[in-house]
Amino acid sequence: QIGNATNKDLLGVVAAAEQTIFKGETFQLKGLELRSLLTSTHEFMTYEGSLPFPPCHETVTWIILNHPIMITETEVSLRKKS
């Protein structure tokens, strides 16, 4: 969700996901704190899907949380440019 708060760990996940092309391919996120993404929830769902941008490879396991994770408008703009 776009707001005033930021989440550096979410940005790291997004940046790494943009580099993943093939199903089963892995990457290491150094310094990632998953607890910062899941601070106020113990409930979530997952499903297999594709990247939401071309070439839309089917390499993603989406995690749907029961609360939004915040990101600023500036950070969204930076992701769109890269």
PDB file with SEQRES, HELIX, SHEET and CRYST1 records, atoms N, CA, C and O in Angstrom:
SEQRES   1 A   82  GLN ILE GLY ASN ALA THR ASN LYS ASP LEU LEU GLY VAL          
SEQRES   2 A   82  VAL ALA ALA ALA GLU GLN THR ILE PHE LYS GLY GLU THR          
SEQRES   3 A   82  PHE GLN LEU LYS GLY LEU GLU LEU ARG SER LEU LEU THR          
SEQRES   4 A   82  SER THR HIS GLU PHE MET THR TYR GLU GLY SER LEU PRO          
SEQRES   5 A   82  PHE PRO PRO CYS HIS GLU THR VAL THR TRP ILE ILE LEU          
SEQRES   6 A   82  ASN HIS PRO ILE MET ILE THR GLU THR GLU VAL SER LEU          
SEQRES   7 A   82  ARG LYS LYS SER                                              
HELIX    1 AA1 LYS A    8  ALA A   17  1                                  10    
HELIX    2 AA2 LEU A   34  LEU A   37  1                                   4    
HELIX    3 AA3 GLU A   73  LYS A   81  1                                   9    
SHEET    1 AA1 2 PHE A  44  GLY A  49  0                                        
SHEET    2 AA1 2 VAL A  60  LEU A  65 -1                                        
CRYST1    1.000    1.000    1.000  90.00  90.00  90.00 P 1           1          
ATOM      1  N   GLN A   1       0.849  -1.159   0.000  1.00  0.00           N  
ATOM      2  CA  GLN A   1       0.000   0.000   0.000  1.00  0.00           C  
ATOM      3  C   GLN A   1       0.895   1.223   0.000  1.00  0.00           C  
ATOM      4  O   GLN A   1       1.906   1.252   0.702  1.00  0.00           O  
ATOM      5  N   ILE A   2       0.536   2.234  -0.780  1.00  0.00           N  
ATOM      6  CA  ILE A   2       1.322   3.461  -0.831  1.00  0.00           C  
ATOM      7  C   ILE A   2       0.957   4.330   0.360  1.00  0.00           C  
ATOM      8  O   ILE A   2      -0.219   4.579   0.629  1.00  0.00           O  
ATOM      9  N   GLY A   3       1.983   4.789   1.071  1.00  0.00           N  
ATOM     10  CA  GLY A   3       1.783   5.626   2.245  1.00  0.00           C  
ATOM     11  C   GLY A   3       3.046   6.394   2.559  1.00  0.00           C  
ATOM     12  O   GLY A   3       3.877   6.619   1.679  1.00  0.00           O  
ATOM     13  N   ASN A   4       3.196   6.797   3.808  1.00  0.00           N  
ATOM     14  CA  ASN A   4       4.360   7.568   4.233  1.00  0.00           C  
ATOM     15  C   ASN A   4       5.473   6.695   4.789  1.00  0.00           C  
ATOM     16  O   ASN A   4       6.611   7.148   4.917  1.00  0.00           O  
ATOM     17  N   ALA A   5       5.162   5.463   5.116  1.00  0.00           N  
ATOM     18  CA  ALA A   5       6.158   4.560   5.696  1.00  0.00           C  
ATOM     19  C   ALA A   5       6.903   3.831   4.585  1.00  0.00           C  
ATOM     20  O   ALA A   5       6.419   3.731   3.458  1.00  0.00           O  
ATOM     21  N   THR A   6       8.068   3.331   4.913  1.00  0.00           N  
ATOM     22  CA  THR A   6       8.871   2.592   3.946  1.00  0.00           C  
ATOM     23  C   THR A   6       9.266   1.243   4.532  1.00  0.00           C  
ATOM     24  O   THR A   6       9.230   1.049   5.747  1.00  0.00           O  
ATOM     25  N   ASN A   7       9.638   0.327   3.670  1.00  0.00           N  
ATOM     26  CA  ASN A   7      10.080  -0.984   4.122  1.00  0.00           C  
ATOM     27  C   ASN A   7      11.228  -1.435   3.227  1.00  0.00           C  
ATOM     28  O   ASN A   7      10.999  -1.933   2.124  1.00  0.00           O  
ATOM     29  N   LYS A   8      12.460  -1.262   3.697  1.00  0.00           N  
ATOM     30  CA  LYS A   8      13.644  -1.583   2.891  1.00  0.00           C  
ATOM     31  C   LYS A   8      13.692  -3.062   2.526  1.00  0.00           C  
ATOM     32  O   LYS A   8      14.199  -3.417   1.462  1.00  0.00           O  
ATOM     33  N   ASP A   9      13.177  -3.920   3.383  1.00  0.00           N  
ATOM     34  CA  ASP A   9      13.203  -5.351   3.093  1.00  0.00           C  
ATOM     35  C   ASP A   9      12.279  -5.696   1.930  1.00  0.00           C  
ATOM     36  O   ASP A   9      12.604  -6.558   1.113  1.00  0.00           O  
ATOM     37  N   LEU A  10      11.141  -5.034   1.851  1.00  0.00           N  
ATOM     38  CA  LEU A  10      10.238  -5.261   0.728  1.00  0.00           C  
ATOM     39  C   LEU A  10      10.904  -4.837  -0.573  1.00  0.00           C  
ATOM     40  O   LEU A  10      10.777  -5.531  -1.582  1.00  0.00           O  
ATOM     41  N   LEU A  11      11.604  -3.721  -0.570  1.00  0.00           N  
ATOM     42  CA  LEU A  11      12.296  -3.259  -1.771  1.00  0.00           C  
ATOM     43  C   LEU A  11      13.354  -4.261  -2.217  1.00  0.00           C  
ATOM     44  O   LEU A  11      13.545  -4.470  -3.415  1.00  0.00           O  
ATOM     45  N   GLY A  12      14.037  -4.878  -1.266  1.00  0.00           N  
ATOM     46  CA  GLY A  12      15.030  -5.900  -1.599  1.00  0.00           C  
ATOM     47  C   GLY A  12      14.408  -7.112  -2.258  1.00  0.00           C  
ATOM     48  O   GLY A  12      14.971  -7.671  -3.200  1.00  0.00           O  
ATOM     49  N   VAL A  13      13.254  -7.518  -1.772  1.00  0.00           N  
ATOM     50  CA  VAL A  13      12.549  -8.661  -2.352  1.00  0.00           C  
ATOM     51  C   VAL A  13      12.118  -8.335  -3.781  1.00  0.00           C  
ATOM     52  O   VAL A  13      12.279  -9.157  -4.684  1.00  0.00           O  
ATOM     53  N   VAL A  14      11.573  -7.143  -3.983  1.00  0.00           N  
ATOM     54  CA  VAL A  14      11.124  -6.737  -5.316  1.00  0.00           C  
ATOM     55  C   VAL A  14      12.296  -6.692  -6.289  1.00  0.00           C  
ATOM     56  O   VAL A  14      12.187  -7.187  -7.411  1.00  0.00           O  
ATOM     57  N   ALA A  15      13.408  -6.106  -5.874  1.00  0.00           N  
ATOM     58  CA  ALA A  15      14.587  -6.010  -6.742  1.00  0.00           C  
ATOM     59  C   ALA A  15      15.097  -7.396  -7.126  1.00  0.00           C  
ATOM     60  O   ALA A  15      15.457  -7.625  -8.281  1.00  0.00           O  
ATOM     61  N   ALA A  16      15.132  -8.310  -6.179  1.00  0.00           N  
ATOM     62  CA  ALA A  16      15.604  -9.669  -6.466  1.00  0.00           C  
ATOM     63  C   ALA A  16      14.623 -10.408  -7.371  1.00  0.00           C  
ATOM     64  O   ALA A  16      15.044 -11.154  -8.255  1.00  0.00           O  
ATOM     65  N   ALA A  17      13.340 -10.213  -7.167  1.00  0.00           N  
ATOM     66  CA  ALA A  17      12.330 -10.891  -7.984  1.00  0.00           C  
ATOM     67  C   ALA A  17      12.432 -10.477  -9.444  1.00  0.00           C  
ATOM     68  O   ALA A  17      12.157 -11.274 -10.340  1.00  0.00           O  
ATOM     69  N   GLU A  18      12.824  -9.239  -9.681  1.00  0.00           N  
ATOM     70  CA  GLU A  18      12.957  -8.761 -11.054  1.00  0.00           C  
ATOM     71  C   GLU A  18      14.078  -9.481 -11.802  1.00  0.00           C  
ATOM     72  O   GLU A  18      14.103  -9.471 -13.033  1.00  0.00           O  
ATOM     73  N   GLN A  19      14.995 -10.099 -11.078  1.00  0.00           N  
ATOM     74  CA  GLN A  19      16.115 -10.803 -11.702  1.00  0.00           C  
ATOM     75  C   GLN A  19      15.837 -12.297 -11.876  1.00  0.00           C  
ATOM     76  O   GLN A  19      16.640 -13.002 -12.487  1.00  0.00           O  
ATOM     77  N   THR A  20      14.723 -12.785 -11.355  1.00  0.00           N  
ATOM     78  CA  THR A  20      14.393 -14.207 -11.414  1.00  0.00           C  
ATOM     79  C   THR A  20      13.604 -14.490 -12.683  1.00  0.00           C  
ATOM     80  O   THR A  20      12.573 -13.866 -12.933  1.00  0.00           O  
ATOM     81  N   ILE A  21      14.090 -15.429 -13.482  1.00  0.00           N  
ATOM     82  CA  ILE A  21      13.450 -15.712 -14.761  1.00  0.00           C  
ATOM     83  C   ILE A  21      12.835 -17.105 -14.802  1.00  0.00           C  
ATOM     84  O   ILE A  21      11.713 -17.268 -15.281  1.00  0.00           O  
ATOM     85  N   PHE A  22      13.549 -18.110 -14.309  1.00  0.00           N  
ATOM     86  CA  PHE A  22      13.108 -19.489 -14.475  1.00  0.00           C  
ATOM     87  C   PHE A  22      12.556 -20.076 -13.185  1.00  0.00           C  
ATOM     88  O   PHE A  22      13.067 -19.805 -12.098  1.00  0.00           O  
ATOM     89  N   LYS A  23      11.509 -20.881 -13.315  1.00  0.00           N  
ATOM     90  CA  LYS A  23      10.933 -21.574 -12.172  1.00  0.00           C  
ATOM     91  C   LYS A  23      12.009 -22.435 -11.525  1.00  0.00           C  
ATOM     92  O   LYS A  23      12.750 -23.132 -12.218  1.00  0.00           O  
ATOM     93  N   GLY A  24      12.098 -22.390 -10.210  1.00  0.00           N  
ATOM     94  CA  GLY A  24      13.102 -23.142  -9.474  1.00  0.00           C  
ATOM     95  C   GLY A  24      14.403 -22.387  -9.275  1.00  0.00           C  
ATOM     96  O   GLY A  24      15.259 -22.814  -8.501  1.00  0.00           O  
ATOM     97  N   GLU A  25      14.556 -21.267  -9.968  1.00  0.00           N  
ATOM     98  CA  GLU A  25      15.756 -20.445  -9.806  1.00  0.00           C  
ATOM     99  C   GLU A  25      15.716 -19.787  -8.427  1.00  0.00           C  
ATOM    100  O   GLU A  25      14.655 -19.366  -7.967  1.00  0.00           O  
ATOM    101  N   THR A  26      16.847 -19.702  -7.786  1.00  0.00           N  
ATOM    102  CA  THR A  26      16.902 -19.106  -6.452  1.00  0.00           C  
ATOM    103  C   THR A  26      17.893 -17.954  -6.421  1.00  0.00           C  
ATOM    104  O   THR A  26      18.734 -17.807  -7.307  1.00  0.00           O  
ATOM    105  N   PHE A  27      17.776 -17.154  -5.396  1.00  0.00           N  
ATOM    106  CA  PHE A  27      18.696 -16.053  -5.165  1.00  0.00           C  
ATOM    107  C   PHE A  27      18.784 -15.836  -3.671  1.00  0.00           C  
ATOM    108  O   PHE A  27      17.886 -16.228  -2.927  1.00  0.00           O  
ATOM    109  N   GLN A  28      19.856 -15.215  -3.231  1.00  0.00           N  
ATOM    110  CA  GLN A  28      20.057 -14.975  -1.804  1.00  0.00           C  
ATOM    111  C   GLN A  28      19.860 -13.497  -1.506  1.00  0.00           C  
ATOM    112  O   GLN A  28      20.425 -12.630  -2.174  1.00  0.00           O  
ATOM    113  N   LEU A  29      19.062 -13.232  -0.505  1.00  0.00           N  
ATOM    114  CA  LEU A  29      18.849 -11.864  -0.046  1.00  0.00           C  
ATOM    115  C   LEU A  29      19.624 -11.679   1.245  1.00  0.00           C  
ATOM    116  O   LEU A  29      19.192 -12.131   2.305  1.00  0.00           O  
ATOM    117  N   LYS A  30      20.745 -11.029   1.160  1.00  0.00           N  
ATOM    118  CA  LYS A  30      21.569 -10.822   2.349  1.00  0.00           C  
ATOM    119  C   LYS A  30      20.958  -9.732   3.218  1.00  0.00           C  
ATOM    120  O   LYS A  30      20.590  -8.663   2.731  1.00  0.00           O  
ATOM    121  N   GLY A  31      20.858 -10.018   4.503  1.00  0.00           N  
ATOM    122  CA  GLY A  31      20.351  -9.032   5.449  1.00  0.00           C  
ATOM    123  C   GLY A  31      18.842  -8.877   5.461  1.00  0.00           C  
ATOM    124  O   GLY A  31      18.331  -7.954   6.095  1.00  0.00           O  
ATOM    125  N   LEU A  32      18.113  -9.750   4.782  1.00  0.00           N  
ATOM    126  CA  LEU A  32      16.657  -9.657   4.758  1.00  0.00           C  
ATOM    127  C   LEU A  32      16.086 -10.071   6.103  1.00  0.00           C  
ATOM    128  O   LEU A  32      16.453 -11.112   6.649  1.00  0.00           O  
ATOM    129  N   GLU A  33      15.202  -9.266   6.627  1.00  0.00           N  
ATOM    130  CA  GLU A  33      14.509  -9.566   7.878  1.00  0.00           C  
ATOM    131  C   GLU A  33      13.044  -9.854   7.554  1.00  0.00           C  
ATOM    132  O   GLU A  33      12.237  -8.929   7.463  1.00  0.00           O  
ATOM    133  N   LEU A  34      12.698 -11.128   7.380  1.00  0.00           N  
ATOM    134  CA  LEU A  34      11.315 -11.474   7.069  1.00  0.00           C  
ATOM    135  C   LEU A  34      10.353 -10.999   8.144  1.00  0.00           C  
ATOM    136  O   LEU A  34       9.199 -10.681   7.856  1.00  0.00           O  
ATOM    137  N   ARG A  35      10.819 -10.950   9.365  1.00  0.00           N  
ATOM    138  CA  ARG A  35       9.933 -10.487  10.445  1.00  0.00           C  
ATOM    139  C   ARG A  35       9.468  -9.058  10.212  1.00  0.00           C  
ATOM    140  O   ARG A  35       8.387  -8.680  10.664  1.00  0.00           O  
ATOM    141  N   SER A  36      10.270  -8.257   9.511  1.00  0.00           N  
ATOM    142  CA  SER A  36       9.846  -6.883   9.232  1.00  0.00           C  
ATOM    143  C   SER A  36       8.699  -6.859   8.230  1.00  0.00           C  
ATOM    144  O   SER A  36       7.928  -5.900   8.200  1.00  0.00           O  
ATOM    145  N   LEU A  37       8.576  -7.896   7.414  1.00  0.00           N  
ATOM    146  CA  LEU A  37       7.456  -7.986   6.481  1.00  0.00           C  
ATOM    147  C   LEU A  37       6.223  -8.596   7.138  1.00  0.00           C  
ATOM    148  O   LEU A  37       5.095  -8.343   6.716  1.00  0.00           O  
ATOM    149  N   LEU A  38       6.444  -9.393   8.164  1.00  0.00           N  
ATOM    150  CA  LEU A  38       5.353 -10.138   8.798  1.00  0.00           C  
ATOM    151  C   LEU A  38       5.140  -9.723  10.247  1.00  0.00           C  
ATOM    152  O   LEU A  38       4.738 -10.544  11.071  1.00  0.00           O  
ATOM    153  N   THR A  39       5.403  -8.466  10.567  1.00  0.00           N  
ATOM    154  CA  THR A  39       5.410  -8.029  11.961  1.00  0.00           C  
ATOM    155  C   THR A  39       4.093  -8.235  12.692  1.00  0.00           C  
ATOM    156  O   THR A  39       4.096  -8.629  13.858  1.00  0.00           O  
ATOM    157  N   SER A  40       2.978  -7.981  12.042  1.00  0.00           N  
ATOM    158  CA  SER A  40       1.715  -8.031  12.780  1.00  0.00           C  
ATOM    159  C   SER A  40       0.763  -9.107  12.261  1.00  0.00           C  
ATOM    160  O   SER A  40      -0.454  -8.977  12.396  1.00  0.00           O  
ATOM    161  N   THR A  41       1.300 -10.147  11.681  1.00  0.00           N  
ATOM    162  CA  THR A  41       0.417 -11.191  11.179  1.00  0.00           C  
ATOM    163  C   THR A  41       1.000 -12.574  11.429  1.00  0.00           C  
ATOM    164  O   THR A  41       2.215 -12.770  11.452  1.00  0.00           O  
ATOM    165  N   HIS A  42       0.118 -13.496  11.610  1.00  0.00           N  
ATOM    166  CA  HIS A  42       0.498 -14.902  11.667  1.00  0.00           C  
ATOM    167  C   HIS A  42      -0.300 -15.663  10.618  1.00  0.00           C  
ATOM    168  O   HIS A  42      -0.202 -16.886  10.516  1.00  0.00           O  
ATOM    169  N   GLU A  43      -1.094 -14.926   9.833  1.00  0.00           N  
ATOM    170  CA  GLU A  43      -1.949 -15.546   8.837  1.00  0.00           C  
ATOM    171  C   GLU A  43      -1.605 -15.021   7.451  1.00  0.00           C  
ATOM    172  O   GLU A  43      -1.470 -13.815   7.243  1.00  0.00           O  
ATOM    173  N   PHE A  44      -1.465 -15.942   6.511  1.00  0.00           N  
ATOM    174  CA  PHE A  44      -1.209 -15.571   5.127  1.00  0.00           C  
ATOM    175  C   PHE A  44      -1.593 -16.735   4.224  1.00  0.00           C  
ATOM    176  O   PHE A  44      -1.771 -17.860   4.690  1.00  0.00           O  
ATOM    177  N   MET A  45      -1.719 -16.459   2.932  1.00  0.00           N  
ATOM    178  CA  MET A  45      -2.001 -17.482   1.930  1.00  0.00           C  
ATOM    179  C   MET A  45      -0.903 -17.416   0.880  1.00  0.00           C  
ATOM    180  O   MET A  45      -0.253 -16.382   0.729  1.00  0.00           O  
ATOM    181  N   THR A  46      -0.688 -18.504   0.156  1.00  0.00           N  
ATOM    182  CA  THR A  46       0.265 -18.508  -0.952  1.00  0.00           C  
ATOM    183  C   THR A  46      -0.387 -19.115  -2.187  1.00  0.00           C  
ATOM    184  O   THR A  46      -1.310 -19.923  -2.085  1.00  0.00           O  
ATOM    185  N   TYR A  47       0.106 -18.716  -3.349  1.00  0.00           N  
ATOM    186  CA  TYR A  47      -0.283 -19.368  -4.594  1.00  0.00           C  
ATOM    187  C   TYR A  47       0.822 -19.191  -5.627  1.00  0.00           C  
ATOM    188  O   TYR A  47       1.589 -18.229  -5.575  1.00  0.00           O  
ATOM    189  N   GLU A  48       0.893 -20.130  -6.563  1.00  0.00           N  
ATOM    190  CA  GLU A  48       1.883 -20.083  -7.637  1.00  0.00           C  
ATOM    191  C   GLU A  48       1.347 -19.191  -8.745  1.00  0.00           C  
ATOM    192  O   GLU A  48       0.184 -19.301  -9.135  1.00  0.00           O  
ATOM    193  N   GLY A  49       2.206 -18.302  -9.254  1.00  0.00           N  
ATOM    194  CA  GLY A  49       1.766 -17.397 -10.305  1.00  0.00           C  
ATOM    195  C   GLY A  49       2.922 -16.878 -11.132  1.00  0.00           C  
ATOM    196  O   GLY A  49       4.003 -17.466 -11.160  1.00  0.00           O  
ATOM    197  N   SER A  50       2.676 -15.765 -11.807  1.00  0.00           N  
ATOM    198  CA  SER A  50       3.676 -15.197 -12.702  1.00  0.00           C  
ATOM    199  C   SER A  50       4.056 -13.793 -12.261  1.00  0.00           C  
ATOM    200  O   SER A  50       3.383 -13.177 -11.436  1.00  0.00           O  
ATOM    201  N   LEU A  51       5.153 -13.303 -12.831  1.00  0.00           N  
ATOM    202  CA  LEU A  51       5.560 -11.924 -12.591  1.00  0.00           C  
ATOM    203  C   LEU A  51       4.514 -10.999 -13.202  1.00  0.00           C  
ATOM    204  O   LEU A  51       3.948 -11.330 -14.244  1.00  0.00           O  
ATOM    205  N   PRO A  52       4.238  -9.848 -12.585  1.00  0.00           N  
ATOM    206  CA  PRO A  52       3.201  -8.955 -13.097  1.00  0.00           C  
ATOM    207  C   PRO A  52       3.699  -7.994 -14.172  1.00  0.00           C  
ATOM    208  O   PRO A  52       3.009  -7.034 -14.516  1.00  0.00           O  
ATOM    209  N   PHE A  53       4.892  -8.249 -14.702  1.00  0.00           N  
ATOM    210  CA  PHE A  53       5.455  -7.386 -15.743  1.00  0.00           C  
ATOM    211  C   PHE A  53       6.121  -8.280 -16.783  1.00  0.00           C  
ATOM    212  O   PHE A  53       6.590  -9.369 -16.453  1.00  0.00           O  
ATOM    213  N   PRO A  54       6.168  -7.830 -18.038  1.00  0.00           N  
ATOM    214  CA  PRO A  54       6.771  -8.651 -19.089  1.00  0.00           C  
ATOM    215  C   PRO A  54       8.197  -9.027 -18.740  1.00  0.00           C  
ATOM    216  O   PRO A  54       8.932  -8.202 -18.198  1.00  0.00           O  
ATOM    217  N   PRO A  55       8.593 -10.211 -19.025  1.00  0.00           N  
ATOM    218  CA  PRO A  55       7.942 -11.229 -19.850  1.00  0.00           C  
ATOM    219  C   PRO A  55       6.992 -12.148 -19.086  1.00  0.00           C  
ATOM    220  O   PRO A  55       6.616 -13.191 -19.620  1.00  0.00           O  
ATOM    221  N   CYS A  56       6.591 -11.815 -17.877  1.00  0.00           N  
ATOM    222  CA  CYS A  56       5.562 -12.536 -17.118  1.00  0.00           C  
ATOM    223  C   CYS A  56       5.871 -14.021 -16.905  1.00  0.00           C  
ATOM    224  O   CYS A  56       4.979 -14.863 -17.008  1.00  0.00           O  
ATOM    225  N   HIS A  57       7.119 -14.334 -16.612  1.00  0.00           N  
ATOM    226  CA  HIS A  57       7.504 -15.722 -16.341  1.00  0.00           C  
ATOM    227  C   HIS A  57       6.740 -16.256 -15.132  1.00  0.00           C  
ATOM    228  O   HIS A  57       6.497 -15.524 -14.172  1.00  0.00           O  
ATOM    229  N   GLU A  58       6.367 -17.514 -15.180  1.00  0.00           N  
ATOM    230  CA  GLU A  58       5.636 -18.155 -14.086  1.00  0.00           C  
ATOM    231  C   GLU A  58       6.627 -18.703 -13.071  1.00  0.00           C  
ATOM    232  O   GLU A  58       6.823 -19.915 -12.974  1.00  0.00           O  
ATOM    233  N   THR A  59       7.251 -17.806 -12.316  1.00  0.00           N  
ATOM    234  CA  THR A  59       8.324 -18.177 -11.393  1.00  0.00           C  
ATOM    235  C   THR A  59       8.062 -17.736  -9.964  1.00  0.00           C  
ATOM    236  O   THR A  59       8.951 -17.840  -9.118  1.00  0.00           O  
ATOM    237  N   VAL A  60       6.875 -17.252  -9.676  1.00  0.00           N  
ATOM    238  CA  VAL A  60       6.623 -16.600  -8.397  1.00  0.00           C  
ATOM    239  C   VAL A  60       5.700 -17.428  -7.514  1.00  0.00           C  
ATOM    240  O   VAL A  60       4.698 -17.971  -7.980  1.00  0.00           O  
ATOM    241  N   THR A  61       6.047 -17.517  -6.247  1.00  0.00           N  
ATOM    242  CA  THR A  61       5.102 -17.968  -5.238  1.00  0.00           C  
ATOM    243  C   THR A  61       4.657 -16.710  -4.508  1.00  0.00           C  
ATOM    244  O   THR A  61       5.423 -16.126  -3.742  1.00  0.00           O  
ATOM    245  N   TRP A  62       3.422 -16.296  -4.746  1.00  0.00           N  
ATOM    246  CA  TRP A  62       2.898 -15.081  -4.127  1.00  0.00           C  
ATOM    247  C   TRP A  62       2.490 -15.365  -2.690  1.00  0.00           C  
ATOM    248  O   TRP A  62       1.912 -16.412  -2.398  1.00  0.00           O  
ATOM    249  N   ILE A  63       2.790 -14.440  -1.799  1.00  0.00           N  
ATOM    250  CA  ILE A  63       2.399 -14.525  -0.393  1.00  0.00           C  
ATOM    251  C   ILE A  63       1.419 -13.391  -0.141  1.00  0.00           C  
ATOM    252  O   ILE A  63       1.768 -12.219  -0.290  1.00  0.00           O  
ATOM    253  N   ILE A  64       0.204 -13.733   0.237  1.00  0.00           N  
ATOM    254  CA  ILE A  64      -0.844 -12.748   0.488  1.00  0.00           C  
ATOM    255  C   ILE A  64      -1.010 -12.609   1.994  1.00  0.00           C  
ATOM    256  O   ILE A  64      -1.417 -13.549   2.676  1.00  0.00           O  
ATOM    257  N   LEU A  65      -0.688 -11.422   2.503  1.00  0.00           N  
ATOM    258  CA  LEU A  65      -0.778 -11.155   3.940  1.00  0.00           C  
ATOM    259  C   LEU A  65      -2.165 -10.646   4.298  1.00  0.00           C  
ATOM    260  O   LEU A  65      -2.923 -10.218   3.427  1.00  0.00           O  
ATOM    261  N   ASN A  66      -2.492 -10.695   5.577  1.00  0.00           N  
ATOM    262  CA  ASN A  66      -3.793 -10.193   6.016  1.00  0.00           C  
ATOM    263  C   ASN A  66      -3.726  -8.725   6.433  1.00  0.00           C  
ATOM    264  O   ASN A  66      -4.654  -8.217   7.061  1.00  0.00           O  
ATOM    265  N   HIS A  67      -2.625  -8.037   6.084  1.00  0.00           N  
ATOM    266  CA  HIS A  67      -2.503  -6.596   6.313  1.00  0.00           C  
ATOM    267  C   HIS A  67      -1.567  -6.027   5.253  1.00  0.00           C  
ATOM    268  O   HIS A  67      -0.714  -6.755   4.745  1.00  0.00           O  
ATOM    269  N   PRO A  68      -1.700  -4.751   4.906  1.00  0.00           N  
ATOM    270  CA  PRO A  68      -0.837  -4.178   3.868  1.00  0.00           C  
ATOM    271  C   PRO A  68       0.578  -3.913   4.368  1.00  0.00           C  
ATOM    272  O   PRO A  68       0.799  -3.670   5.554  1.00  0.00           O  
ATOM    273  N   ILE A  69       1.530  -3.964   3.442  1.00  0.00           N  
ATOM    274  CA  ILE A  69       2.900  -3.528   3.700  1.00  0.00           C  
ATOM    275  C   ILE A  69       3.035  -2.168   3.031  1.00  0.00           C  
ATOM    276  O   ILE A  69       2.644  -2.007   1.875  1.00  0.00           O  
ATOM    277  N   MET A  70       3.574  -1.206   3.731  1.00  0.00           N  
ATOM    278  CA  MET A  70       3.642   0.160   3.232  1.00  0.00           C  
ATOM    279  C   MET A  70       4.893   0.397   2.388  1.00  0.00           C  
ATOM    280  O   MET A  70       5.952  -0.176   2.646  1.00  0.00           O  
ATOM    281  N   ILE A  71       4.749   1.257   1.371  1.00  0.00           N  
ATOM    282  CA  ILE A  71       5.854   1.706   0.533  1.00  0.00           C  
ATOM    283  C   ILE A  71       5.520   3.133   0.095  1.00  0.00           C  
ATOM    284  O   ILE A  71       4.349   3.467  -0.082  1.00  0.00           O  
ATOM    285  N   THR A  72       6.523   3.963  -0.077  1.00  0.00           N  
ATOM    286  CA  THR A  72       6.264   5.352  -0.449  1.00  0.00           C  
ATOM    287  C   THR A  72       6.090   5.489  -1.960  1.00  0.00           C  
ATOM    288  O   THR A  72       6.521   4.622  -2.720  1.00  0.00           O  
ATOM    289  N   GLU A  73       5.468   6.566  -2.386  1.00  0.00           N  
ATOM    290  CA  GLU A  73       5.285   6.852  -3.809  1.00  0.00           C  
ATOM    291  C   GLU A  73       6.631   6.966  -4.516  1.00  0.00           C  
ATOM    292  O   GLU A  73       6.772   6.520  -5.655  1.00  0.00           O  
ATOM    293  N   THR A  74       7.619   7.559  -3.851  1.00  0.00           N  
ATOM    294  CA  THR A  74       8.962   7.694  -4.423  1.00  0.00           C  
ATOM    295  C   THR A  74       9.569   6.330  -4.706  1.00  0.00           C  
ATOM    296  O   THR A  74      10.168   6.128  -5.763  1.00  0.00           O  
ATOM    297  N   GLU A  75       9.425   5.393  -3.781  1.00  0.00           N  
ATOM    298  CA  GLU A  75       9.971   4.051  -3.969  1.00  0.00           C  
ATOM    299  C   GLU A  75       9.272   3.316  -5.108  1.00  0.00           C  
ATOM    300  O   GLU A  75       9.909   2.565  -5.848  1.00  0.00           O  
ATOM    301  N   VAL A  76       7.977   3.528  -5.249  1.00  0.00           N  
ATOM    302  CA  VAL A  76       7.246   2.928  -6.361  1.00  0.00           C  
ATOM    303  C   VAL A  76       7.791   3.474  -7.677  1.00  0.00           C  
ATOM    304  O   VAL A  76       7.998   2.717  -8.625  1.00  0.00           O  
ATOM    305  N   SER A  77       8.024   4.775  -7.738  1.00  0.00           N  
ATOM    306  CA  SER A  77       8.561   5.402  -8.949  1.00  0.00           C  
ATOM    307  C   SER A  77       9.942   4.867  -9.286  1.00  0.00           C  
ATOM    308  O   SER A  77      10.241   4.631 -10.457  1.00  0.00           O  
ATOM    309  N   LEU A  78      10.790   4.672  -8.280  1.00  0.00           N  
ATOM    310  CA  LEU A  78      12.128   4.136  -8.514  1.00  0.00           C  
ATOM    311  C   LEU A  78      12.056   2.732  -9.091  1.00  0.00           C  
ATOM    312  O   LEU A  78      12.842   2.396  -9.977  1.00  0.00           O  
ATOM    313  N   ARG A  79      11.138   1.904  -8.614  1.00  0.00           N  
ATOM    314  CA  ARG A  79      10.997   0.532  -9.108  1.00  0.00           C  
ATOM    315  C   ARG A  79      10.529   0.549 -10.562  1.00  0.00           C  
ATOM    316  O   ARG A  79      10.960  -0.280 -11.364  1.00  0.00           O  
ATOM    317  N   LYS A  80       9.653   1.486 -10.900  1.00  0.00           N  
ATOM    318  CA  LYS A  80       9.141   1.552 -12.269  1.00  0.00           C  
ATOM    319  C   LYS A  80      10.231   1.947 -13.250  1.00  0.00           C  
ATOM    320  O   LYS A  80      10.201   1.532 -14.409  1.00  0.00           O  
ATOM    321  N   LYS A  81      11.202   2.749 -12.799  1.00  0.00           N  
ATOM    322  CA  LYS A  81      12.275   3.224 -13.673  1.00  0.00           C  
ATOM    323  C   LYS A  81      13.351   2.180 -13.892  1.00  0.00           C  
ATOM    324  O   LYS A  81      14.043   2.218 -14.910  1.00  0.00           O  
ATOM    325  N   SER A  82      13.512   1.241 -12.955  1.00  0.00           N  
ATOM    326  CA  SER A  82      14.607   0.267 -13.078  1.00  0.00           C  
ATOM    327  C   SER A  82      14.229  -0.915 -13.933  1.00  0.00           C  
ATOM    328  O   SER A  82      15.041  -1.819 -14.131  1.00  0.00           O  
TER     329      SER A  82                                                      
END                                                                             
